[in-house]
């Protein structure tokens, strides 16, 4: 009986956690990518699911990098999905930010620079959104085009978490009017 009560409690916790994550929205981003393209997210008028890999320290690039490489391999040529790596640099002193950006531009291939958006504000909001637990982790978010979070995880990439992320993206695409039209069979 106790085991059933614990199981029921765990299921309820997961259910309400999923509802809470669904009700959360992305902090606004109005910044330039590494190739100086202006980006504003979320894009309420858009139709693309958003995949964001958020990092809070230089060392987090070790966890974020594999996510970014796999996203680039799977989604670079797909205009129906928007993916970005987001280094949060609010705590970096302003006189150091230029050095950080030059280093990123040197390390990130030119083809991927449009998918890197350094952000300089809303750090507390980002940390709250992702359930921040360590500065060196990768925090991965899937959101609908309006910025409502539908799935998230943190830590190193593995096949299981990547598969869950792709399933969440597919679900967003299927539920959007544009995605439903493109996935419908005659």
Protein Blocks (a to p, Z undefined) as FASTA:
>chain_A
ZZmmmmmmmmmmmmmmmmmmmmpccdddddddfkopacddddfkbmbdcdddddfbfklm
mmmmmmmmmmmmmmmmmmkbccdddddfklpcfklmmmmmmmmmmmpcfklmmmcccdfe
hklmmmmmnopabfkbccdddddfkopafbdcedjddfklmmmmmmmmmmmmmmpmklmm
mmpcZZ
